[in-house]
């Protein structure tokens, strides 16, 4: 995934879609099995995903301010 995509925002959006699909899976399975636990787990996953996206976007803003771009090619600077 990191080698085919060049923009970090697109990668974060793809990760958010992946997390939201797991929330939909938990919610639908909880309705199917008549259990409230799946919806509670989905709510917890949603809060963690929101915090993760907020922290990720804040890091992207800081990285953009320092380097002037948010391309994957610029991440080699962070290795040292």
Secondary structure, 3 states (H helix, E strand, C coil): CCCCCCEHHHHHHHHHHHHHHHHHHHHHHHHHCCCCHHHHHHHHHHHHHHHHHHHHHHHHHHHHHHHCCCEHHHHHHHHC
